[in-house]
């Protein structure tokens, strides 16, 4: 019975053929695991009977039968993780996708998009031995206002505005507003972020159960900046270098943080690994796993 159910669910996926546009560039993942990038040239036949597709690749023209292809995606939409660097939101929309993720070992988060203009992401920690009132949560809403071709180089530019409501414990609720600009190229994207604390206490004590507590000041009206970079290695379609620079208050350079890491990604799954530095020579390891099934 289970085999029949799985077959019924998979049948539409197996039978559906993508509508390829001549001249457009696609990313092809073959059944043997190889990944090719090529410009679609048109249909042909092998031995006058077998249908096949022709692609212009970096090593010449490839003729591939549809049954040899496990997945084919337009290059512009093949990388579905452009809406973030590591933690930093970009101006790129989640679009019609949805994802779930695990940050570190104790934070669940997920998000979805509505067309190409609204992106919503929520997160909640599940720290052990910490009461519910002392967990951390956040809800981020982003509006992508503009996406237009870059007149200076190949690619495009996106602009977005958003807000985030968060709580560092139930008693410490914050509101941030931000603007983001993202420059997307063939193998990279550069993100610039300006954000401001719009509401919340200026002095907060964050508790974490038996782990202890910390008290710090963060003034309402503080303006911060962020810069993020995502670069795909030229010889790999699945490996990216990530970097983020944060400053929560431009009046205080000491309130800065740096992240550097790598991302292993395909069209559905992204695994991030890296290190954080917060004004100290000691680095904090960080990991992130995101699944985008839709």
BADRENVEX-856841 format. One record per residue: residue number from 0; residue in three letters; x, y, z of N, C-alpha, C, O in turn. Coordinates in steps of 0.02 Angstrom, whole numbers. Example, Ala and Ser with C-alpha at 12.3 -4.5 7.8 and 13.67 -1.06 7.14 Angstrom:
REM residues 2
  num  residu    n.c1    n.c2    n.c3   ca.c1   ca.c2   ca.c3    c.c1    c.c2    c.c3    o.c1    o.c2    o.c3
    0     ALA     660    -284     390     615    -225     390     660    -165     390     712    -166     423
    1     SER     642    -112     354     684     -53     357     645       2     394     670      57     402
This chain:
REM residues 294
  num  residu    n.c1    n.c2    n.c3   ca.c1   ca.c2   ca.c3    c.c1    c.c2    c.c3    o.c1    o.c2    o.c3
    0     UNK      41     -60       0       0       0       0      43      63       0      30     111     -36
    1     UNK      98      62      43     142     120      45     176     131     -22     185     189     -43
    2     UNK     195      76     -56     228      84    -120     181     116    -171     202     157    -212
    3     UNK     117      98    -168      68     127    -214      58     201    -200      53     241    -246
    4     UNK      56     219    -134      48     289    -117     106     331    -140      97     385    -168
    5     UNK     167     306    -130     227     343    -151     229     351    -226     247     404    -252
    6     UNK     209     298    -262     208     302    -335     158     353    -360     172     390    -407
    7     UNK      99     356    -327      48     404    -347      71     476    -335      57     521    -376
    8     UNK     106     487    -279     130     554    -263     187     575    -310     193     634    -328
    9     UNK     228     527    -330     286     543    -371     270     545    -445     308     573    -484
   10     UNK     214     516    -465     198     512    -536     197     579    -571     226     585    -625
   11     UNK     165     631    -542     166     696    -577     236     724    -585     250     757    -635
   12     UNK     280     711    -537     349     737    -542     388     700    -596     428     730    -632
   13     UNK     375     634    -601     412     595    -649     389     609    -720     429     607    -767
   14     UNK     325     623    -728     298     632    -795     305     704    -820     303     716    -880
   15     UNK     314     752    -774     316     822    -795     382     837    -829     436     819    -804
   16     UNK     379     870    -886     439     891    -922     444     967    -918     394    1002    -930
   17     UNK     503     993    -902     509    1066    -898     501    1098    -967     518    1067   -1018
   18     UNK     476    1158    -968     471    1196   -1029     534    1238   -1037     542    1289   -1004
   19     UNK     578    1216   -1082     643    1249   -1090     637    1305   -1140     604    1299   -1191
   20     UNK     672    1360   -1125     672    1419   -1168     739    1423   -1205     792    1424   -1173
   21     UNK     737    1424   -1270     798    1427   -1310     837    1490   -1293     810    1545   -1291
   22     UNK     902    1481   -1281     946    1537   -1264     955    1547   -1189    1000    1583   -1168
   23     UNK     912    1516   -1148     919    1523   -1076     969    1472   -1048     976    1417   -1075
   24     UNK    1003    1492    -995    1053    1449    -964    1022    1409    -907     985    1436    -866
   25     UNK    1039    1344    -905    1010    1299    -855    1065    1262    -817    1121    1254    -841
   26     UNK    1048    1241    -757    1091    1199    -716    1061    1129    -717    1003    1119    -698
   27     UNK    1100    1080    -740    1076    1012    -747    1112     966    -698    1174     965    -695
   28     UNK    1074     928    -660    1102     875    -617    1083     808    -647    1024     791    -650
   29     UNK    1133     770    -669    1121     707    -702    1111     651    -652    1126     658    -593
   30     UNK    1084     595    -675    1071     538    -631    1135     510    -602    1134     480    -548
   31     UNK    1192     519    -636    1255     493    -609    1288     541    -560    1342     527    -534
   32     UNK    1255     598    -546    1281     646    -497    1318     705    -527    1331     754    -492
   33     UNK    1336     701    -591    1371     757    -622    1326     818    -628    1265     812    -635
   34     UNK    1356     877    -624    1319     940    -631    1348     979    -689    1409     989    -693
   35     UNK    1305    1001    -735    1326    1039    -793    1288    1105    -795    1231    1110    -772
   36     UNK    1320    1156    -823    1287    1219    -836    1291    1232    -910    1346    1231    -939
   37     UNK    1234    1245    -942    1235    1254   -1014    1176    1294   -1039    1123    1298   -1008
   38     UNK    1188    1324   -1098    1135    1363   -1131    1096    1317   -1177    1125    1280   -1218
   39     UNK    1030    1318   -1171     987    1274   -1209     985    1296   -1283     970    1353   -1298
   40     UNK    1002    1248   -1328    1004    1263   -1399     943    1237   -1437     925    1264   -1489
   41     UNK     912    1185   -1411     854    1157   -1445     850    1082   -1439     893    1050   -1407
   42     UNK     798    1054   -1469     787     982   -1467     821     948   -1526     834     979   -1578
   43     UNK     835     884   -1518     863     843   -1571     842     770   -1558     803     757   -1512
   44     UNK     867     725   -1597     853     653   -1587     917     613   -1596     959     630   -1638
   45     UNK     923     561   -1557     979     515   -1561     955     452   -1597     907     420   -1576
   46     UNK     989     435   -1651     969     376   -1689     900     382   -1720     867     332   -1734
   47     UNK     878     443   -1731     813     458   -1762     753     436   -1720     696     441   -1743
   48     UNK     765     412   -1659     709     388   -1618     707     417   -1548     653     433   -1523
   49     UNK     766     426   -1517     768     447   -1448     771     524   -1443     817     554   -1471
   50     UNK     723     556   -1409     725     629   -1401     783     649   -1357     801     615   -1309
   51     UNK     812     707   -1373     869     732   -1334     869     809   -1337     837     839   -1380
   52     UNK     908     839   -1291     915     911   -1288     989     929   -1298    1033     892   -1278
   53     UNK    1000     985   -1331    1068    1009   -1344    1082    1071   -1302    1042    1117   -1298
   54     UNK    1141    1070   -1269    1162    1126   -1226    1232    1147   -1245    1276    1105   -1258
   55     UNK    1244    1212   -1246    1311    1239   -1255    1343    1247   -1187    1320    1287   -1147
   56     UNK    1396    1209   -1174    1430    1210   -1109    1501    1238   -1117    1521    1255   -1173
   57     UNK    1537    1243   -1062    1605    1270   -1064    1653    1225   -1102    1706    1247   -1124
   58     UNK    1635    1161   -1111    1680    1114   -1145    1652    1093   -1213    1677    1046   -1243
   59     UNK    1602    1128   -1237    1573    1112   -1302    1499    1099   -1298    1467    1109   -1246
   60     UNK    1471    1076   -1353    1399    1061   -1357    1386     991   -1331    1416     942   -1354
   61     UNK    1339     986   -1283    1321     921   -1253    1251     902   -1276    1205     944   -1275
   62     UNK    1243     840   -1296    1178     813   -1314    1157     764   -1260    1190     713   -1249
   63     UNK    1102     778   -1226    1082     740   -1167    1009     719   -1174     966     759   -1192
   64     UNK     995     656   -1159     926     632   -1160     891     653   -1096     922     651   -1042
   65     UNK     827     672   -1098     791     692   -1038     793     639    -983     794     656    -924
   66     UNK     793     575   -1002     792     523    -951     858     518    -912     861     484    -861
   67     UNK     910     552    -936     974     552    -900     978     609    -849    1027     613    -811
   68     UNK     928     653    -848     930     712    -805     887     701    -743     827     686    -749
   69     UNK     917     709    -685     880     704    -622     844     769    -605     790     768    -576
   70     UNK     875     826    -622     846     891    -606     874     943    -654     933     943    -670
   71     UNK     830     987    -678     852    1042    -721     818    1106    -697     757    1108    -689
   72     UNK     858    1158    -688     834    1221    -658     865    1280    -694     925    1278    -709
   73     UNK     827    1332    -709     858    1393    -736     912    1419    -689     903    1418    -628
   74     UNK     967    1443    -718    1023    1464    -676    1004    1520    -628    1029    1523    -572
   75     UNK     959    1564    -649     941    1621    -607     902    1601    -545     901    1638    -496
   76     UNK     870    1542    -546     831    1520    -488     858    1457    -456     829    1432    -408
   77     UNK     914    1431    -480     940    1368    -454     965    1375    -382     961    1327    -343
   78     UNK     991    1433    -365    1018    1445    -297     963    1479    -256     952    1539    -264
   79     UNK     929    1441    -213     870    1466    -178     885    1492    -108     841    1496     -66
   80     UNK     948    1510     -97     969    1534     -31     993    1606     -33    1029    1628      12
   81     UNK     975    1643     -85     998    1712     -92     965    1759     -42     990    1815     -32
   82     UNK     911    1739     -10     875    1784      35     913    1796     101     890    1835     142
   83     UNK     969    1762     111    1009    1772     172    1082    1758     156    1098    1724     107
   84     UNK    1127    1786     198    1197    1766     194    1206    1709     244    1200    1651     225
   85     UNK    1220    1724     307    1218    1673     360    1159    1690     405    1109    1654     405
   86     UNK    1165    1743     444    1108    1769     482    1079    1831     449    1021    1848     460
   87     UNK    1118    1864     408    1100    1929     381    1048    1923     325    1060    1888     276
   88     UNK     990    1958     332     942    1957     277     967    2000     219     996    2053     229
   89     UNK     955    1977     158     972    2016      99     908    2047      71     854    2038      99
   90     UNK     915    2084      18     856    2114     -15     821    2065     -61     767    2080     -87
   91     UNK     851    2007     -73     821    1957    -117     761    1925     -83     764    1910     -23
   92     UNK     706    1913    -119     647    1882     -88     654    1806     -81     692    1775    -118
   93     UNK     617    1778     -35     610    1705     -33     568    1681     -92     572    1623    -112
   94     UNK     530    1727    -120     487    1714    -179     433    1663    -161     402    1669    -108
   95     UNK     422    1614    -204     368    1566    -192     392    1505    -153     356    1455    -149
   96     UNK     451    1509    -125     479    1452     -89     461    1454     -14     434    1504      10
   97     UNK     476    1400      20     469    1395      93     525    1352     119     548    1306      85
   98     UNK     549    1366     180     605    1328     207     597    1318     282     561    1354     316
   99     UNK     633    1268     307     640    1257     379     714    1248     393     751    1224     351
  100     UNK     736    1268     453     806    1265     468     821    1253     541     777    1259     584
  101     UNK     883    1235     554     908    1224     622     973    1263     628    1022    1249     594
  102     UNK     974    1312     673    1033    1353     685    1068    1327     748    1037    1323     801
  103     UNK    1131    1308     740    1165    1276     796    1131    1210     812    1116    1171     767
  104     UNK    1119    1198     876    1082    1138     896    1017    1155     931     977    1110     945
  105     UNK    1005    1220     944     950    1237     989     902    1290     962     862    1317    1001
  106     UNK     905    1306     898     859    1358     872     826    1332     808     860    1316     759
  107     UNK     761    1330     808     723    1312     749     698    1376     715     679    1424     748
  108     UNK     699    1376     649     672    1433     614     648    1411     545     666    1358     520
  109     UNK     606    1453     516     579    1439     450     550    1502     420     543    1553     453
  110     UNK     534    1497     356     508    1556     322     474    1538     257     481    1482     232
  111     UNK     438    1585     230     404    1576     167     398    1644     132     404    1696     164
  112     UNK     385    1641      67     377    1702      29     310    1705      -6     279    1653     -18
  113     UNK     288    1764     -20     228    1776     -59     249    1814    -122     267    1873    -118
  114     UNK     246    1779    -179     270    1806    -242     341    1832    -234     382    1800    -202
  115     UNK     356    1889    -263     425    1915    -260     431    1978    -218     478    2017    -226
  116     UNK     383    1989    -172     385    2053    -135     382    2045     -60     403    2091     -24
  117     UNK     356    1990     -33     349    1982      39     384    1918      63     372    1864      35
  118     UNK     427    1925     114     462    1868     144     452    1871     220     462    1923     250
  119     UNK     434    1814     249     422    1810     321     464    1754     350     462    1697     325
  120     UNK     502    1768     403     545    1719     436     534    1723     511     531    1777     540
  121     UNK     526    1665     543     519    1662     616     569    1613     646     588    1565     613
  122     UNK     590    1626     707     639    1584     741     622    1579     815     594    1625     845
  123     UNK     640    1522     845     628    1511     917     681    1462     943     694    1411     912
  124     UNK     712    1481     999     762    1437    1029     730    1383    1072     676    1392    1100
  125     UNK     765    1328    1078     745    1272    1121     803    1253    1166     827    1196    1165
  126     UNK     827    1302    1204     885    1291    1247     866    1245    1305     816    1257    1339
  127     UNK     905    1193    1317     890    1147    1372     899    1180    1440     942    1223    1448
  128     UNK     858    1160    1488     860    1186    1557     846    1261    1561     865    1294    1609
  129     UNK     812    1288    1509     793    1359    1509     717    1363    1504     688    1335    1458
  130     UNK     685    1397    1551     611    1403    1548     587    1439    1486     625    1476    1454
  131     UNK     524    1429    1469     496    1458    1408     500    1534    1410     509    1566    1358
  132     UNK     492    1564    1468     494    1638    1473     563    1666    1460     570    1726    1448
  133     UNK     614    1623    1460     682    1647    1450     711    1623    1383     771    1633    1370
  134     UNK     670    1593    1341     692    1576    1273     694    1639    1230     668    1691    1250
  135     UNK     724    1634    1171     731    1690    1126     690    1676    1062     691    1620    1036
  136     UNK     655    1726    1039     617    1717     976     622    1781     934     638    1834     959
  137     UNK     607    1773     869     610    1830     823     561    1818     766     550    1761     745
  138     UNK     533    1873     741     489    1870     682     510    1927     636     507    1986     654
  139     UNK     531    1909     575     558    1957     527     512    1961     466     495    1910     436
  140     UNK     493    2021     448     452    2032     388     489    2079     341     512    2133     361
  141     UNK     496    2059     279     536    2096     230     496    2108     166     464    2063     141
  142     UNK     500    2170     141     467    2188      78     521    2204      26     559    2252      35
  143     UNK     524    2164     -26     571    2178     -81     538    2230    -127     488    2216    -159
  144     UNK     567    2289    -128     536    2346    -162     554    2350    -236     516    2376    -277
  145     UNK     614    2325    -252     639    2336    -320     690    2282    -337     731    2262    -295
  146     UNK     688    2258    -399     739    2213    -426     748    2232    -499     703    2224    -539
  147     UNK     808    2257    -515     819    2285    -582     888    2265    -607     933    2255    -566
  148     UNK     898    2259    -672     965    2242    -698    1018    2293    -677    1005    2353    -672
  149     UNK    1077    2267    -665    1134    2310    -647    1164    2338    -711    1187    2301    -754
  150     UNK    1165    2404    -716    1190    2436    -777    1266    2438    -780    1295    2453    -832
  151     UNK    1300    2423    -724    1372    2427    -722    1407    2361    -735    1464    2360    -758
  152     UNK    1372    2305    -722    1401    2239    -731    1345    2188    -738    1288    2203    -721
  153     UNK    1360    2127    -762    1308    2077    -769    1277    2060    -701    1312    2055    -651
  154     UNK    1210    2051    -701    1175    2036    -639    1119    2085    -627    1095    2118    -673
  155     UNK    1098    2089    -564    1043    2134    -547    1052    2162    -477    1094    2138    -439
  156     UNK    1012    2212    -461    1014    2246    -396     944    2242    -366     894    2255    -400
  157     UNK     940    2225    -301     876    2223    -266     878    2268    -205     931    2275    -173
  158     UNK     822    2299    -190     815    2342    -131     757    2317     -90     706    2296    -117
  159     UNK     764    2320     -23     711    2295      21     709    2336      85     758    2366     105
  160     UNK     650    2336     116     639    2367     181     603    2316     225     562    2277     201
  161     UNK     620    2316     290     589    2266     333     591    2286     406     618    2338     424
  162     UNK     562    2243     446     562    2252     518     566    2186     554     544    2134     527
  163     UNK     593    2187     614     598    2126     653     577    2139     725     603    2184     758
  164     UNK     530    2099     749     510    2099     819     544    2039     851     540    1983     825
  165     UNK     578    2049     907     614    1994     939     610    2002    1015     592    2055    1040
  166     UNK     626    1948    1049     626    1948    1122     686    1911    1148     696    1852    1133
  167     UNK     728    1946    1187     783    1916    1224     756    1902    1294     769    1941    1340
  168     UNK     721    1847    1302     677    1832    1358     610    1869    1347     607    1916    1308
  169     UNK     560    1847    1382     494    1876    1372     491    1950    1393     451    1988    1365
  170     UNK     533    1969    1440     531    2038    1466     571    2087    1424     566    2148    1434
  171     UNK     612    2063    1378     655    2107    1338     635    2104    1264     665    2067    1225
  172     UNK     584    2141    1246     560    2140    1177     587    2200    1139     589    2256    1165
  173     UNK     607    2188    1077     641    2238    1036     606    2244     968     575    2196     944
  174     UNK     612    2303     939     590    2314     870     646    2346     831     673    2398     851
  175     UNK     664    2315     775     714    2342     730     683    2355     662     640    2317     639
  176     UNK     704    2409     629     686    2424     560     750    2425     519     802    2445     543
  177     UNK     745    2403     456     807    2400     416     793    2411     342     737    2403     318
  178     UNK     846    2431     307     848    2437     234     906    2394     209     959    2392     240
  179     UNK     895    2359     153     947    2316     125     953    2327      50     904    2340      16
  180     UNK    1015    2323      25    1029    2327     -46    1075    2268     -63    1126    2258     -30
  181     UNK    1057    2230    -115    1095    2171    -134    1114    2175    -208    1072    2187    -251
  182     UNK    1178    2164    -221    1205    2165    -289    1222    2092    -307    1267    2063    -278
  183     UNK    1186    2064    -355    1192    1994    -373    1229    1988    -440    1209    2019    -489
  184     UNK    1283    1949    -440    1320    1935    -501    1314    1863    -521    1272    1826    -495
  185     UNK    1357    1842    -567    1354    1773    -592    1371    1722    -538    1339    1670    -532
  186     UNK    1423    1737    -498    1445    1690    -446    1444    1719    -376    1465    1686    -329
  187     UNK    1420    1780    -368    1425    1812    -303    1367    1859    -290    1331    1878    -336
  188     UNK    1359    1876    -227    1313    1929    -208    1341    1967    -149    1367    1939    -101
  189     UNK    1335    2033    -153    1359    2079    -101    1298    2113     -71    1255    2139    -106
  190     UNK    1294    2111      -4    1236    2139      31    1258    2195      77    1309    2189     112
  191     UNK    1219    2249      78    1230    2305     124    1167    2317     163    1112    2316     136
  192     UNK    1174    2328     228    1117    2331     274    1125    2390     321    1179    2400     349
  193     UNK    1072    2428     331    1069    2481     381    1008    2466     424     953    2456     398
  194     UNK    1017    2465     490     961    2449     535     962    2494     596    1014    2523     614
  195     UNK     904    2501     627     898    2544     686     853    2511     737     803    2479     720
  196     UNK     871    2519     801     828    2496     855     774    2548     866     788    2605     885
  197     UNK     711    2528     853     655    2575     857     618    2573     923     584    2621     941
  198     UNK     623    2517     959     587    2512    1023     620    2458    1065     651    2412    1040
  199     UNK     613    2466    1132     641    2418    1179     678    2453    1235     697    2512    1229
  200     UNK     689    2417    1288     725    2445    1346     797    2461    1329     828    2426    1289
  201     UNK     824    2514    1360     894    2532    1349     941    2489    1390     999    2481    1371
  202     UNK     918    2461    1445     959    2418    1487     922    2352    1496     865    2350    1519
  203     UNK     954    2297    1476     921    2231    1477     963    2180    1514    1024    2180    1510
  204     UNK     929    2136    1551     960    2078    1582     932    2016    1549     872    2002    1554
  205     UNK     975    1979    1515     954    1919    1480     973    1859    1523    1031    1849    1540
  206     UNK     923    1819    1540     933    1759    1581     926    1696    1539     888    1694    1491
  207     UNK     963    1645    1558     960    1581    1523     960    1524    1574    1004    1481    1572
  208     UNK     911    1524    1618     904    1470    1667     966    1461    1709     994    1510    1735
  209     UNK     988    1399    1716    1047    1384    1756    1112    1403    1722    1166    1398    1752
  210     UNK    1109    1425    1659    1169    1446    1624    1194    1514    1647    1251    1532    1634
  211     UNK    1151    1552    1681    1171    1618    1706    1134    1674    1671    1083    1663    1638
  212     UNK    1160    1735    1678    1128    1794    1649    1181    1845    1631    1238    1841    1655
  213     UNK    1161    1893    1589    1206    1946    1569    1165    2011    1562    1109    2010    1537
  214     UNK    1194    2066    1585    1161    2132    1581    1202    2177    1534    1263    2180    1539
  215     UNK    1167    2211    1489    1201    2255    1443    1154    2312    1422    1093    2307    1429
  216     UNK    1184    2366    1397    1146    2423    1373    1142    2424    1298    1191    2409    1263
  217     UNK    1084    2443    1271    1073    2450    1199    1020    2503    1189     961    2490    1197
  218     UNK    1041    2564    1172     996    2621    1171     948    2619    1112     966    2601    1056
  219     UNK     886    2638    1126     837    2647    1072     859    2705    1029     879    2758    1054
  220     UNK     855    2696     963     880    2746     917     949    2730     890     972    2765     844
  221     UNK     982    2679     917    1048    2660     892    1042    2637     820     996    2600     802
  222     UNK    1090    2658     779    1092    2639     708    1152    2594     697    1207    2610     717
  223     UNK    1140    2538     663    1193    2491     649    1199    2477     574    1155    2495     535
  224     UNK    1253    2445     555    1264    2428     485    1287    2356     479    1312    2326     528
  225     UNK    1280    2328     420    1304    2261     407    1324    2254     334    1295    2286     290
  226     UNK    1373    2212     322    1395    2197     254    1402    2121     249    1430    2089     294
  227     UNK    1376    2092     195    1381    2020     186    1403    2002     116    1389    2038      68
  228     UNK    1439    1946     110    1465    1924      45    1455    1849      39    1469    1810      85
  229     UNK    1430    1828     -19    1419    1758     -36    1450    1746    -104    1427    1774    -154
  230     UNK    1503    1704    -107    1539    1692    -169    1542    1617    -183    1566    1578    -142
  231     UNK    1519    1598    -242    1524    1528    -262    1592    1516    -294    1615    1556    -335
  232     UNK    1624    1460    -275    1689    1444    -303    1682    1428    -377    1633    1395    -396
  233     UNK    1728    1450    -420    1720    1442    -492    1717    1369    -515    1683    1354    -564
  234     UNK    1752    1325    -481    1754    1255    -503    1700    1212    -472    1695    1152    -487
  235     UNK    1658    1242    -427    1607    1203    -393    1541    1240    -395    1538    1300    -383
  236     UNK    1487    1203    -411    1420    1233    -409    1389    1228    -340    1337    1259    -328
  237     UNK    1419    1190    -295    1387    1177    -231    1425    1206    -172    1403    1197    -115
  238     UNK    1480    1241    -182    1521    1266    -127    1527    1342    -130    1548    1370    -181
  239     UNK    1508    1375     -74    1509    1448     -70    1550    1470     -10    1553    1436      41
  240     UNK    1583    1527     -17    1616    1560      39    1570    1615      65    1542    1654      26
  241     UNK    1563    1619     132    1518    1668     163    1558    1713     209    1605    1692     242
  242     UNK    1537    1777     212    1567    1824     260    1515    1875     279    1476    1899     237
  243     UNK    1514    1893     344    1470    1945     369    1508    1990     417    1549    1966     456
  244     UNK    1494    2055     414    1520    2103     461    1462    2142     490    1422    2170     453
  245     UNK    1457    2144     556    1402    2178     591    1430    2232     637    1485    2227     664
  246     UNK    1391    2285     644    1403    2334     697    1335    2359     721    1297    2387     682
  247     UNK    1320    2348     785    1253    2364     811    1244    2438     828    1188    2460     838
  248     UNK    1299    2476     831    1295    2547     847    1356    2581     816    1412    2572     838
  249     UNK    1344    2621     764    1400    2651     728    1440    2700     770    1495    2720     750
  250     UNK    1414    2719     828    1451    2763     873    1502    2725     914    1545    2755     948
  251     UNK    1498    2658     912    1542    2617     953    1572    2560     911    1540    2508     903
  252     UNK    1632    2570     883    1663    2517     842    1672    2451     878    1676    2399     847
  253     UNK    1676    2453     945    1687    2391     983    1626    2345     980    1632    2286     995
  254     UNK    1569    2371     961    1508    2330     956    1502    2300     886    1451    2308     852
  255     UNK    1555    2267     865    1558    2238     798    1568    2163     803    1595    2138     852
  256     UNK    1547    2128     752    1556    2056     748    1572    2036     677    1552    2069     629
  257     UNK    1609    1981     671    1630    1956     605    1615    1882     601    1627    1844     648
  258     UNK    1589    1862     544    1577    1790     530    1612    1772     465    1610    1810     417
  259     UNK    1644    1713     464    1674    1686     403    1660    1612     401    1668    1577     451
  260     UNK    1637    1587     343    1620    1517     340    1611    1493     268    1626    1529     221
  261     UNK    1586    1432     262    1573    1401     197    1502    1374     196    1472    1360     248
  262     UNK    1476    1367     136    1409    1338     126    1413    1284      73    1439    1294      19
  263     UNK    1386    1225      90    1378    1171      43    1304    1168      26    1263    1156      70
  264     UNK    1286    1180     -38    1216    1189     -54    1198    1159    -121    1239    1157    -167
  265     UNK    1135    1136    -126    1105    1120    -190    1039    1157    -194    1030    1206    -157
  266     UNK     993    1137    -237     931    1174    -244     885    1167    -184     840    1208    -175
  267     UNK     896    1116    -142     851    1104     -86     884    1113     -18     852    1138      28
  268     UNK     947    1095     -11     979    1092      55    1040    1137      57    1079    1140       9
  269     UNK    1049    1172     114    1109    1213     125    1136    1197     194    1100    1198     243
  270     UNK    1201    1182     197    1236    1169     260    1291    1221     268    1336    1224     226
  271     UNK    1287    1261     321    1335    1315     333    1377    1299     394    1353    1273     444
  272     UNK    1442    1315     388    1488    1306     444    1536    1365     445    1559    1388     393
  273     UNK    1550    1391     506    1595    1447     510    1612    1467     581    1597    1430     628
  274     UNK    1643    1526     587    1665    1551     652    1643    1624     660    1644    1662     612
  275     UNK    1623    1642     722    1605    1710     740    1660    1739     784    1688    1705     827
  276     UNK    1675    1804     773    1719    1841     817    1682    1903     842    1653    1940     801
  277     UNK    1681    1914     908    1648    1972     937    1697    2009     981    1695    2003    1043
  278     UNK    1742    2047     951    1790    2088     989    1836    2047    1032    1859    2071    1084
  279     UNK    1850    1986    1013    1893    1943    1054    1932    1898    1007    1907    1879     954
  280     UNK    1994    1879    1026    2031    1832     983    2000    1762     983    2015    1722     939
  281     UNK    1957    1748    1031    1924    1683    1034    1866    1681     984    1826    1727     982
  282     UNK    1862    1627     946    1810    1619     895    1756    1572     921    1771    1524     957
  283     UNK    1694    1585     902    1637    1543     920    1614    1505     858    1596    1536     809
  284     UNK    1615    1438     860    1592    1401     802    1517    1409     792    1479    1415     840
  285     UNK    1496    1408     729    1425    1416     711    1409    1369     654    1450    1357     609
  286     UNK    1348    1343     655    1325    1298     602    1251    1312     588    1215    1337     631
  287     UNK    1231    1295     528    1164    1310     506    1144    1258     454    1183    1243     409
  288     UNK    1084    1231     458    1058    1184     408     989    1207     387     946    1218     429
  289     UNK     979    1214     322     915    1239     295     892    1192     240     930    1173     196
  290     UNK     828    1173     243     797    1131     192     741    1170     159     697    1196     192
  291     UNK     744    1174      93     694    1211      54     659    1160       8     677    1155     -51
  292     UNK     610    1124      34     579    1071      -7     532    1098     -60     518    1063    -109
  293     UNK     506    1159     -51     455    1186     -98     483    1246    -136     448    1275    -177
